[in-house]
Amino acid sequence: MRKALLAGLLIVGAVASTGCIVPMYSALPDVRARQLIFVSEGFRHIPNIWERIWGLDMPDLATPYRTHGGVI
């Protein structure tokens, strides 16, 4: 009985937090825009993190200038 009750509470909590029953964002357009900007602020940094992980923000080692290669 206790497991069924806890499972039911977990399901209700999960459904309510995803916005299925209770809307996640406000119905007012101004408030909803502010909420969406606040939520998406963390997603703005994902491309920079991706470039840093793959080393795309590093300078390229292959220079376009011809080098001598010997002792000058």
mmCIF file of the N, C-alpha and C atoms, coordinates in Angstrom:
data_MODEL
# 
_entry.id   MODEL 
# 
loop_
_atom_site.group_PDB 
_atom_site.id 
_atom_site.type_symbol 
_atom_site.label_atom_id 
_atom_site.label_alt_id 
_atom_site.label_comp_id 
_atom_site.label_asym_id 
_atom_site.label_entity_id 
_atom_site.label_seq_id 
_atom_site.pdbx_PDB_ins_code 
_atom_site.Cartn_x 
_atom_site.Cartn_y 
_atom_site.Cartn_z 
_atom_site.occupancy 
_atom_site.B_iso_or_equiv 
_atom_site.pdbx_formal_charge 
_atom_site.auth_seq_id 
_atom_site.auth_comp_id 
_atom_site.auth_asym_id 
_atom_site.auth_atom_id 
_atom_site.pdbx_PDB_model_num 
ATOM 1   N N  . MET A 1 1  ? 0.831  -1.197 0.000   1.00 0.00 ? 1  MET A N  1 
ATOM 2   C CA . MET A 1 1  ? 0.000  0.000  0.000   1.00 0.00 ? 1  MET A CA 1 
ATOM 3   C C  . MET A 1 1  ? 0.870  1.253  0.000   1.00 0.00 ? 1  MET A C  1 
ATOM 4   N N  . ARG A 1 2  ? 1.925  1.212  0.808   1.00 0.00 ? 2  ARG A N  1 
ATOM 5   C CA . ARG A 1 2  ? 2.790  2.384  0.915   1.00 0.00 ? 2  ARG A CA 1 
ATOM 6   C C  . ARG A 1 2  ? 3.514  2.635  -0.404  1.00 0.00 ? 2  ARG A C  1 
ATOM 7   N N  . LYS A 1 3  ? 3.955  1.562  -1.081  1.00 0.00 ? 3  LYS A N  1 
ATOM 8   C CA . LYS A 1 3  ? 4.651  1.710  -2.363  1.00 0.00 ? 3  LYS A CA 1 
ATOM 9   C C  . LYS A 1 3  ? 3.729  2.310  -3.417  1.00 0.00 ? 3  LYS A C  1 
ATOM 10  N N  . ALA A 1 4  ? 2.472  1.873  -3.429  1.00 0.00 ? 4  ALA A N  1 
ATOM 11  C CA . ALA A 1 4  ? 1.525  2.403  -4.399  1.00 0.00 ? 4  ALA A CA 1 
ATOM 12  C C  . ALA A 1 4  ? 1.246  3.878  -4.139  1.00 0.00 ? 4  ALA A C  1 
ATOM 13  N N  . LEU A 1 5  ? 1.140  4.263  -2.879  1.00 0.00 ? 5  LEU A N  1 
ATOM 14  C CA . LEU A 1 5  ? 0.896  5.662  -2.528  1.00 0.00 ? 5  LEU A CA 1 
ATOM 15  C C  . LEU A 1 5  ? 2.089  6.531  -2.915  1.00 0.00 ? 5  LEU A C  1 
ATOM 16  N N  . LEU A 1 6  ? 3.303  6.063  -2.610  1.00 0.00 ? 6  LEU A N  1 
ATOM 17  C CA . LEU A 1 6  ? 4.499  6.826  -2.978  1.00 0.00 ? 6  LEU A CA 1 
ATOM 18  C C  . LEU A 1 6  ? 4.670  6.910  -4.491  1.00 0.00 ? 6  LEU A C  1 
ATOM 19  N N  . ALA A 1 7  ? 4.366  5.830  -5.198  1.00 0.00 ? 7  ALA A N  1 
ATOM 20  C CA . ALA A 1 7  ? 4.441  5.854  -6.660  1.00 0.00 ? 7  ALA A CA 1 
ATOM 21  C C  . ALA A 1 7  ? 3.423  6.833  -7.234  1.00 0.00 ? 7  ALA A C  1 
ATOM 22  N N  . GLY A 1 8  ? 2.222  6.851  -6.677  1.00 0.00 ? 8  GLY A N  1 
ATOM 23  C CA . GLY A 1 8  ? 1.200  7.800  -7.130  1.00 0.00 ? 8  GLY A CA 1 
ATOM 24  C C  . GLY A 1 8  ? 1.612  9.242  -6.885  1.00 0.00 ? 8  GLY A C  1 
ATOM 25  N N  . LEU A 1 9  ? 2.193  9.517  -5.715  1.00 0.00 ? 9  LEU A N  1 
ATOM 26  C CA . LEU A 1 9  ? 2.663  10.875 -5.430  1.00 0.00 ? 9  LEU A CA 1 
ATOM 27  C C  . LEU A 1 9  ? 3.802  11.283 -6.359  1.00 0.00 ? 9  LEU A C  1 
ATOM 28  N N  . LEU A 1 10 ? 4.676  10.340 -6.667  1.00 0.00 ? 10 LEU A N  1 
ATOM 29  C CA . LEU A 1 10 ? 5.775  10.614 -7.587  1.00 0.00 ? 10 LEU A CA 1 
ATOM 30  C C  . LEU A 1 10 ? 5.256  10.926 -8.982  1.00 0.00 ? 10 LEU A C  1 
ATOM 31  N N  . ILE A 1 11 ? 4.286  10.166 -9.438  1.00 0.00 ? 11 ILE A N  1 
ATOM 32  C CA . ILE A 1 11 ? 3.708  10.398 -10.764 1.00 0.00 ? 11 ILE A CA 1 
ATOM 33  C C  . ILE A 1 11 ? 2.994  11.745 -10.814 1.00 0.00 ? 11 ILE A C  1 
ATOM 34  N N  . VAL A 1 12 ? 2.223  12.046 -9.786  1.00 0.00 ? 12 VAL A N  1 
ATOM 35  C CA . VAL A 1 12 ? 1.515  13.332 -9.747  1.00 0.00 ? 12 VAL A CA 1 
ATOM 36  C C  . VAL A 1 12 ? 2.511  14.493 -9.721  1.00 0.00 ? 12 VAL A C  1 
ATOM 37  N N  . GLY A 1 13 ? 3.570  14.359 -8.954  1.00 0.00 ? 13 GLY A N  1 
ATOM 38  C CA . GLY A 1 13 ? 4.586  15.410 -8.901  1.00 0.00 ? 13 GLY A CA 1 
ATOM 39  C C  . GLY A 1 13 ? 5.295  15.586 -10.227 1.00 0.00 ? 13 GLY A C  1 
ATOM 40  N N  . ALA A 1 14 ? 5.602  14.482 -10.907 1.00 0.00 ? 14 ALA A N  1 
ATOM 41  C CA . ALA A 1 14 ? 6.285  14.558 -12.200 1.00 0.00 ? 14 ALA A CA 1 
ATOM 42  C C  . ALA A 1 14 ? 5.387  15.177 -13.264 1.00 0.00 ? 14 ALA A C  1 
ATOM 43  N N  . VAL A 1 15 ? 4.120  14.800 -13.277 1.00 0.00 ? 15 VAL A N  1 
ATOM 44  C CA . VAL A 1 15 ? 3.195  15.340 -14.274 1.00 0.00 ? 15 VAL A CA 1 
ATOM 45  C C  . VAL A 1 15 ? 2.948  16.827 -14.021 1.00 0.00 ? 15 VAL A C  1 
ATOM 46  N N  . ALA A 1 16 ? 2.836  17.218 -12.770 1.00 0.00 ? 16 ALA A N  1 
ATOM 47  C CA . ALA A 1 16 ? 2.575  18.625 -12.454 1.00 0.00 ? 16 ALA A CA 1 
ATOM 48  C C  . ALA A 1 16 ? 3.783  19.497 -12.766 1.00 0.00 ? 16 ALA A C  1 
ATOM 49  N N  . SER A 1 17 ? 4.987  18.953 -12.653 1.00 0.00 ? 17 SER A N  1 
ATOM 50  C CA . SER A 1 17 ? 6.172  19.767 -12.901 1.00 0.00 ? 17 SER A CA 1 
ATOM 51  C C  . SER A 1 17 ? 6.483  19.898 -14.380 1.00 0.00 ? 17 SER A C  1 
ATOM 52  N N  . THR A 1 18 ? 5.940  19.046 -15.243 1.00 0.00 ? 18 THR A N  1 
ATOM 53  C CA . THR A 1 18 ? 6.223  19.137 -16.669 1.00 0.00 ? 18 THR A CA 1 
ATOM 54  C C  . THR A 1 18 ? 5.262  20.061 -17.397 1.00 0.00 ? 18 THR A C  1 
ATOM 55  N N  . GLY A 1 19 ? 4.218  20.502 -16.759 1.00 0.00 ? 19 GLY A N  1 
ATOM 56  C CA . GLY A 1 19 ? 3.298  21.434 -17.393 1.00 0.00 ? 19 GLY A CA 1 
ATOM 57  C C  . GLY A 1 19 ? 2.118  20.769 -18.065 1.00 0.00 ? 19 GLY A C  1 
ATOM 58  N N  . CYS A 1 20 ? 1.862  19.504 -17.776 1.00 0.00 ? 20 CYS A N  1 
ATOM 59  C CA . CYS A 1 20 ? 0.724  18.831 -18.396 1.00 0.00 ? 20 CYS A CA 1 
ATOM 60  C C  . CYS A 1 20 ? -0.600 19.292 -17.787 1.00 0.00 ? 20 CYS A C  1 
ATOM 61  N N  . ILE A 1 21 ? -0.652 19.342 -16.473 1.00 0.00 ? 21 ILE A N  1 
ATOM 62  C CA . ILE A 1 21 ? -1.883 19.742 -15.789 1.00 0.00 ? 21 ILE A CA 1 
ATOM 63  C C  . ILE A 1 21 ? -1.843 21.230 -15.475 1.00 0.00 ? 21 ILE A C  1 
ATOM 64  N N  . VAL A 1 22 ? -0.788 21.651 -14.821 1.00 0.00 ? 22 VAL A N  1 
ATOM 65  C CA . VAL A 1 22 ? -0.600 23.058 -14.463 1.00 0.00 ? 22 VAL A CA 1 
ATOM 66  C C  . VAL A 1 22 ? 0.355  23.656 -15.492 1.00 0.00 ? 22 VAL A C  1 
ATOM 67  N N  . PRO A 1 23 ? -0.035 24.730 -16.189 1.00 0.00 ? 23 PRO A N  1 
ATOM 68  C CA . PRO A 1 23 ? 0.846  25.314 -17.201 1.00 0.00 ? 23 PRO A CA 1 
ATOM 69  C C  . PRO A 1 23 ? 2.165  25.796 -16.593 1.00 0.00 ? 23 PRO A C  1 
ATOM 70  N N  . MET A 1 24 ? 3.253  25.600 -17.334 1.00 0.00 ? 24 MET A N  1 
ATOM 71  C CA . MET A 1 24 ? 4.561  26.008 -16.847 1.00 0.00 ? 24 MET A CA 1 
ATOM 72  C C  . MET A 1 24 ? 4.725  27.531 -16.894 1.00 0.00 ? 24 MET A C  1 
ATOM 73  N N  . TYR A 1 25 ? 4.145  28.159 -17.910 1.00 0.00 ? 25 TYR A N  1 
ATOM 74  C CA . TYR A 1 25 ? 4.337  29.583 -18.116 1.00 0.00 ? 25 TYR A CA 1 
ATOM 75  C C  . TYR A 1 25 ? 3.010  30.314 -17.957 1.00 0.00 ? 25 TYR A C  1 
ATOM 76  N N  . SER A 1 26 ? 3.106  31.582 -17.696 1.00 0.00 ? 26 SER A N  1 
ATOM 77  C CA . SER A 1 26 ? 1.923  32.404 -17.463 1.00 0.00 ? 26 SER A CA 1 
ATOM 78  C C  . SER A 1 26 ? 1.129  32.588 -18.753 1.00 0.00 ? 26 SER A C  1 
ATOM 79  N N  . ALA A 1 27 ? -0.148 32.910 -18.618 1.00 0.00 ? 27 ALA A N  1 
ATOM 80  C CA . ALA A 1 27 ? -0.991 33.171 -19.775 1.00 0.00 ? 27 ALA A CA 1 
ATOM 81  C C  . ALA A 1 27 ? -0.816 34.593 -20.287 1.00 0.00 ? 27 ALA A C  1 
ATOM 82  N N  . LEU A 1 28 ? -0.285 35.478 -19.466 1.00 0.00 ? 28 LEU A N  1 
ATOM 83  C CA . LEU A 1 28 ? -0.057 36.853 -19.896 1.00 0.00 ? 28 LEU A CA 1 
ATOM 84  C C  . LEU A 1 28 ? 1.182  36.912 -20.782 1.00 0.00 ? 28 LEU A C  1 
ATOM 85  N N  . PRO A 1 29 ? 1.078  37.533 -21.973 1.00 0.00 ? 29 PRO A N  1 
ATOM 86  C CA . PRO A 1 29 ? 2.208  37.527 -22.912 1.00 0.00 ? 29 PRO A CA 1 
ATOM 87  C C  . PRO A 1 29 ? 3.469  38.191 -22.365 1.00 0.00 ? 29 PRO A C  1 
ATOM 88  N N  . ASP A 1 30 ? 3.314  39.289 -21.623 1.00 0.00 ? 30 ASP A N  1 
ATOM 89  C CA . ASP A 1 30 ? 4.494  39.981 -21.099 1.00 0.00 ? 30 ASP A CA 1 
ATOM 90  C C  . ASP A 1 30 ? 5.225  39.135 -20.059 1.00 0.00 ? 30 ASP A C  1 
ATOM 91  N N  . VAL A 1 31 ? 4.456  38.549 -19.172 1.00 0.00 ? 31 VAL A N  1 
ATOM 92  C CA . VAL A 1 31 ? 5.052  37.717 -18.125 1.00 0.00 ? 31 VAL A CA 1 
ATOM 93  C C  . VAL A 1 31 ? 5.654  36.457 -18.748 1.00 0.00 ? 31 VAL A C  1 
ATOM 94  N N  . ARG A 1 32 ? 4.960  35.867 -19.723 1.00 0.00 ? 32 ARG A N  1 
ATOM 95  C CA . ARG A 1 32 ? 5.460  34.655 -20.375 1.00 0.00 ? 32 ARG A CA 1 
ATOM 96  C C  . ARG A 1 32 ? 6.761  34.929 -21.124 1.00 0.00 ? 32 ARG A C  1 
ATOM 97  N N  . ALA A 1 33 ? 6.858  36.078 -21.787 1.00 0.00 ? 33 ALA A N  1 
ATOM 98  C CA . ALA A 1 33 ? 8.100  36.429 -22.486 1.00 0.00 ? 33 ALA A CA 1 
ATOM 99  C C  . ALA A 1 33 ? 9.251  36.568 -21.498 1.00 0.00 ? 33 ALA A C  1 
ATOM 100 N N  . ARG A 1 34 ? 8.996  37.199 -20.361 1.00 0.00 ? 34 ARG A N  1 
ATOM 101 C CA . ARG A 1 34 ? 10.034 37.343 -19.341 1.00 0.00 ? 34 ARG A CA 1 
ATOM 102 C C  . ARG A 1 34 ? 10.461 35.977 -18.793 1.00 0.00 ? 34 ARG A C  1 
ATOM 103 N N  . GLN A 1 35 ? 9.493  35.082 -18.594 1.00 0.00 ? 35 GLN A N  1 
ATOM 104 C CA . GLN A 1 35 ? 9.806  33.745 -18.100 1.00 0.00 ? 35 GLN A CA 1 
ATOM 105 C C  . GLN A 1 35 ? 10.622 32.957 -19.128 1.00 0.00 ? 35 GLN A C  1 
ATOM 106 N N  . LEU A 1 36 ? 10.269 33.058 -20.415 1.00 0.00 ? 36 LEU A N  1 
ATOM 107 C CA . LEU A 1 36 ? 10.998 32.336 -21.446 1.00 0.00 ? 36 LEU A CA 1 
ATOM 108 C C  . LEU A 1 36 ? 12.413 32.869 -21.602 1.00 0.00 ? 36 LEU A C  1 
ATOM 109 N N  . ILE A 1 37 ? 12.593 34.172 -21.479 1.00 0.00 ? 37 ILE A N  1 
ATOM 110 C CA . ILE A 1 37 ? 13.937 34.757 -21.542 1.00 0.00 ? 37 ILE A CA 1 
ATOM 111 C C  . ILE A 1 37 ? 14.759 34.261 -20.364 1.00 0.00 ? 37 ILE A C  1 
ATOM 112 N N  . PHE A 1 38 ? 14.157 34.197 -19.199 1.00 0.00 ? 38 PHE A N  1 
ATOM 113 C CA . PHE A 1 38 ? 14.869 33.732 -18.008 1.00 0.00 ? 38 PHE A CA 1 
ATOM 114 C C  . PHE A 1 38 ? 15.295 32.274 -18.151 1.00 0.00 ? 38 PHE A C  1 
ATOM 115 N N  . VAL A 1 39 ? 14.410 31.441 -18.705 1.00 0.00 ? 39 VAL A N  1 
ATOM 116 C CA . VAL A 1 39 ? 14.713 30.020 -18.872 1.00 0.00 ? 39 VAL A CA 1 
ATOM 117 C C  . VAL A 1 39 ? 15.768 29.815 -19.957 1.00 0.00 ? 39 VAL A C  1 
ATOM 118 N N  . SER A 1 40 ? 15.672 30.549 -21.059 1.00 0.00 ? 40 SER A N  1 
ATOM 119 C CA . SER A 1 40 ? 16.587 30.335 -22.175 1.00 0.00 ? 40 SER A CA 1 
ATOM 120 C C  . SER A 1 40 ? 17.945 30.983 -21.963 1.00 0.00 ? 40 SER A C  1 
ATOM 121 N N  . GLU A 1 41 ? 18.117 31.744 -20.896 1.00 0.00 ? 41 GLU A N  1 
ATOM 122 C CA . GLU A 1 41 ? 19.397 32.410 -20.646 1.00 0.00 ? 41 GLU A CA 1 
ATOM 123 C C  . GLU A 1 41 ? 20.520 31.392 -20.471 1.00 0.00 ? 41 GLU A C  1 
ATOM 124 N N  . GLY A 1 42 ? 20.225 30.260 -19.864 1.00 0.00 ? 42 GLY A N  1 
ATOM 125 C CA . GLY A 1 42 ? 21.243 29.230 -19.690 1.00 0.00 ? 42 GLY A CA 1 
ATOM 126 C C  . GLY A 1 42 ? 21.606 28.548 -20.997 1.00 0.00 ? 42 GLY A C  1 
ATOM 127 N N  . PHE A 1 43 ? 20.673 28.487 -21.957 1.00 0.00 ? 43 PHE A N  1 
ATOM 128 C CA . PHE A 1 43 ? 20.933 27.835 -23.236 1.00 0.00 ? 43 PHE A CA 1 
ATOM 129 C C  . PHE A 1 43 ? 21.803 28.690 -24.149 1.00 0.00 ? 43 PHE A C  1 
ATOM 130 N N  . ARG A 1 44 ? 21.946 29.973 -23.835 1.00 0.00 ? 44 ARG A N  1 
ATOM 131 C CA . ARG A 1 44 ? 22.709 30.882 -24.676 1.00 0.00 ? 44 ARG A CA 1 
ATOM 132 C C  . ARG A 1 44 ? 24.196 30.539 -24.646 1.00 0.00 ? 44 ARG A C  1 
ATOM 133 N N  . HIS A 1 45 ? 24.665 29.922 -23.585 1.00 0.00 ? 45 HIS A N  1 
ATOM 134 C CA . HIS A 1 45 ? 26.081 29.640 -23.419 1.00 0.00 ? 45 HIS A CA 1 
ATOM 135 C C  . HIS A 1 45 ? 26.495 28.287 -23.996 1.00 0.00 ? 45 HIS A C  1 
ATOM 136 N N  . ILE A 1 46 ? 25.549 27.487 -24.476 1.00 0.00 ? 46 ILE A N  1 
ATOM 137 C CA . ILE A 1 46 ? 25.868 26.144 -24.957 1.00 0.00 ? 46 ILE A CA 1 
ATOM 138 C C  . ILE A 1 46 ? 26.829 26.167 -26.151 1.00 0.00 ? 46 ILE A C  1 
ATOM 139 N N  . PRO A 1 47 ? 26.661 27.017 -27.183 1.00 0.00 ? 47 PRO A N  1 
ATOM 140 C CA . PRO A 1 47 ? 27.635 27.005 -28.289 1.00 0.00 ? 47 PRO A CA 1 
ATOM 141 C C  . PRO A 1 47 ? 29.051 27.361 -27.847 1.00 0.00 ? 47 PRO A C  1 
ATOM 142 N N  . ASN A 1 48 ? 29.202 28.283 -26.914 1.00 0.00 ? 48 ASN A N  1 
ATOM 143 C CA . ASN A 1 48 ? 30.537 28.630 -26.424 1.00 0.00 ? 48 ASN A CA 1 
ATOM 144 C C  . ASN A 1 48 ? 31.166 27.460 -25.684 1.00 0.00 ? 48 ASN A C  1 
ATOM 145 N N  . ILE A 1 49 ? 30.375 26.745 -24.885 1.00 0.00 ? 49 ILE A N  1 
ATOM 146 C CA . ILE A 1 49 ? 30.890 25.581 -24.169 1.00 0.00 ? 49 ILE A CA 1 
ATOM 147 C C  . ILE A 1 49 ? 31.283 24.496 -25.159 1.00 0.00 ? 49 ILE A C  1 
ATOM 148 N N  . TRP A 1 50 ? 30.468 24.302 -26.202 1.00 0.00 ? 50 TRP A N  1 
ATOM 149 C CA . TRP A 1 50 ? 30.762 23.290 -27.210 1.00 0.00 ? 50 TRP A CA 1 
ATOM 150 C C  . TRP A 1 50 ? 32.081 23.605 -27.926 1.00 0.00 ? 50 TRP A C  1 
ATOM 151 N N  . GLU A 1 51 ? 32.291 24.870 -28.281 1.00 0.00 ? 51 GLU A N  1 
ATOM 152 C CA . GLU A 1 51 ? 33.540 25.256 -28.949 1.00 0.00 ? 51 GLU A CA 1 
ATOM 153 C C  . GLU A 1 51 ? 34.731 25.074 -28.021 1.00 0.00 ? 51 GLU A C  1 
ATOM 154 N N  . ARG A 1 52 ? 34.573 25.353 -26.741 1.00 0.00 ? 52 ARG A N  1 
ATOM 155 C CA . ARG A 1 52 ? 35.672 25.200 -25.799 1.00 0.00 ? 52 ARG A CA 1 
ATOM 156 C C  . ARG A 1 52 ? 36.009 23.723 -25.595 1.00 0.00 ? 52 ARG A C  1 
ATOM 157 N N  . ILE A 1 53 ? 34.991 22.840 -25.578 1.00 0.00 ? 53 ILE A N  1 
ATOM 158 C CA . ILE A 1 53 ? 35.232 21.408 -25.394 1.00 0.00 ? 53 ILE A CA 1 
ATOM 159 C C  . ILE A 1 53 ? 36.001 20.846 -26.589 1.00 0.00 ? 53 ILE A C  1 
ATOM 160 N N  . TRP A 1 54 ? 35.595 21.220 -27.805 1.00 0.00 ? 54 TRP A N  1 
ATOM 161 C CA . TRP A 1 54 ? 36.217 20.671 -29.001 1.00 0.00 ? 54 TRP A CA 1 
ATOM 162 C C  . TRP A 1 54 ? 37.462 21.447 -29.437 1.00 0.00 ? 54 TRP A C  1 
ATOM 163 N N  . GLY A 1 55 ? 37.824 22.498 -28.710 1.00 0.00 ? 55 GLY A N  1 
ATOM 164 C CA . GLY A 1 55 ? 39.025 23.252 -29.047 1.00 0.00 ? 55 GLY A CA 1 
ATOM 165 C C  . GLY A 1 55 ? 38.873 24.127 -30.261 1.00 0.00 ? 55 GLY A C  1 
ATOM 166 N N  . LEU A 1 56 ? 37.653 24.495 -30.607 1.00 0.00 ? 56 LEU A N  1 
ATOM 167 C CA . LEU A 1 56 ? 37.434 25.326 -31.783 1.00 0.00 ? 56 LEU A CA 1 
ATOM 168 C C  . LEU A 1 56 ? 37.767 26.792 -31.532 1.00 0.00 ? 56 LEU A C  1 
ATOM 169 N N  . ASP A 1 57 ? 37.896 27.176 -30.284 1.00 0.00 ? 57 ASP A N  1 
ATOM 170 C CA . ASP A 1 57 ? 38.213 28.561 -29.978 1.00 0.00 ? 57 ASP A CA 1 
ATOM 171 C C  . ASP A 1 57 ? 39.720 28.793 -29.895 1.00 0.00 ? 57 ASP A C  1 
ATOM 172 N N  . MET A 1 58 ? 40.514 27.749 -30.143 1.00 0.00 ? 58 MET A N  1 
ATOM 173 C CA . MET A 1 58 ? 41.965 27.870 -30.100 1.00 0.00 ? 58 MET A CA 1 
ATOM 174 C C  . MET A 1 58 ? 42.476 28.421 -31.431 1.00 0.00 ? 58 MET A C  1 
ATOM 175 N N  . PRO A 1 59 ? 43.607 29.085 -31.417 1.00 0.00 ? 59 PRO A N  1 
ATOM 176 C CA . PRO A 1 59 ? 44.160 29.559 -32.686 1.00 0.00 ? 59 PRO A CA 1 
ATOM 177 C C  . PRO A 1 59 ? 44.669 28.382 -33.524 1.00 0.00 ? 59 PRO A C  1 
ATOM 178 N N  . ASP A 1 60 ? 44.583 28.538 -34.819 1.00 0.00 ? 60 ASP A N  1 
ATOM 179 C CA . ASP A 1 60 ? 45.029 27.488 -35.722 1.00 0.00 ? 60 ASP A CA 1 
ATOM 180 C C  . ASP A 1 60 ? 46.550 27.489 -35.795 1.00 0.00 ? 60 ASP A C  1 
ATOM 181 N N  . LEU A 1 61 ? 47.152 26.300 -35.726 1.00 0.00 ? 61 LEU A N  1 
ATOM 182 C CA . LEU A 1 61 ? 48.605 26.209 -35.733 1.00 0.00 ? 61 LEU A CA 1 
ATOM 183 C C  . LEU A 1 61 ? 49.187 26.247 -37.142 1.00 0.00 ? 61 LEU A C  1 
ATOM 184 N N  . ALA A 1 62 ? 48.394 25.959 -38.139 1.00 0.00 ? 62 ALA A N  1 
ATOM 185 C CA . ALA A 1 62 ? 48.864 26.009 -39.510 1.00 0.00 ? 62 ALA A CA 1 
ATOM 186 C C  . ALA A 1 62 ? 48.820 27.463 -39.976 1.00 0.00 ? 62 ALA A C  1 
ATOM 187 N N  . THR A 1 63 ? 49.990 28.097 -40.005 1.00 0.00 ? 63 THR A N  1 
ATOM 188 C CA . THR A 1 63 ? 50.038 29.526 -40.370 1.00 0.00 ? 63 THR A CA 1 
ATOM 189 C C  . THR A 1 63 ? 50.014 29.657 -41.882 1.00 0.00 ? 63 THR A C  1 
ATOM 190 N N  . PRO A 1 64 ? 49.406 30.718 -42.383 1.00 0.00 ? 64 PRO A N  1 
ATOM 191 C CA . PRO A 1 64 ? 49.408 30.940 -43.828 1.00 0.00 ? 64 PRO A CA 1 
ATOM 192 C C  . PRO A 1 64 ? 50.739 31.498 -44.328 1.00 0.00 ? 64 PRO A C  1 
ATOM 193 N N  . TYR A 1 65 ? 51.682 31.791 -43.433 1.00 0.00 ? 65 TYR A N  1 
ATOM 194 C CA . TYR A 1 65 ? 52.963 32.382 -43.817 1.00 0.00 ? 65 TYR A CA 1 
ATOM 195 C C  . TYR A 1 65 ? 53.992 31.279 -44.030 1.00 0.00 ? 65 TYR A C  1 
ATOM 196 N N  . ARG A 1 66 ? 54.815 31.458 -45.037 1.00 0.00 ? 66 ARG A N  1 
ATOM 197 C CA . ARG A 1 66 ? 55.873 30.494 -45.303 1.00 0.00 ? 66 ARG A CA 1 
ATOM 198 C C  . ARG A 1 66 ? 57.001 30.697 -44.293 1.00 0.00 ? 66 ARG A C  1 
ATOM 199 N N  . THR A 1 67 ? 57.418 29.625 -43.649 1.00 0.00 ? 67 THR A N  1 
ATOM 200 C CA . THR A 1 67 ? 58.474 29.720 -42.664 1.00 0.00 ? 67 THR A CA 1 
ATOM 201 C C  . THR A 1 67 ? 59.758 29.111 -43.233 1.00 0.00 ? 67 THR A C  1 
ATOM 202 N N  . HIS A 1 68 ? 60.896 29.538 -42.714 1.00 0.00 ? 68 HIS A N  1 
ATOM 203 C CA . HIS A 1 68 ? 62.197 29.080 -43.222 1.00 0.00 ? 68 HIS A CA 1 
ATOM 204 C C  . HIS A 1 68 ? 62.466 27.642 -42.767 1.00 0.00 ? 68 HIS A C  1 
ATOM 205 N N  . GLY A 1 69 ? 62.275 27.351 -41.500 1.00 0.00 ? 69 GLY A N  1 
ATOM 206 C CA . GLY A 1 69 ? 62.473 26.010 -40.984 1.00 0.00 ? 69 GLY A CA 1 
ATOM 207 C C  . GLY A 1 69 ? 63.884 25.708 -40.547 1.00 0.00 ? 69 GLY A C  1 
ATOM 208 N N  . GLY A 1 70 ? 64.844 26.550 -40.912 1.00 0.00 ? 70 GLY A N  1 
ATOM 209 C CA . GLY A 1 70 ? 66.232 26.313 -40.519 1.00 0.00 ? 70 GLY A CA 1 
ATOM 210 C C  . GLY A 1 70 ? 66.681 27.342 -39.493 1.00 0.00 ? 70 GLY A C  1 
ATOM 211 N N  . VAL A 1 71 ? 67.930 27.261 -39.134 1.00 0.00 ? 71 VAL A N  1 
ATOM 212 C CA . VAL A 1 71 ? 68.496 28.201 -38.198 1.00 0.00 ? 71 VAL A CA 1 
ATOM 213 C C  . VAL A 1 71 ? 68.871 29.470 -38.948 1.00 0.00 ? 71 VAL A C  1 
ATOM 214 N N  . ILE A 1 72 ? 68.416 30.574 -38.469 1.00 0.00 ? 72 ILE A N  1 
ATOM 215 C CA . ILE A 1 72 ? 68.699 31.854 -39.140 1.00 0.00 ? 72 ILE A CA 1 
ATOM 216 C C  . ILE A 1 72 ? 69.909 32.493 -38.507 1.00 0.00 ? 72 ILE A C  1 
# 
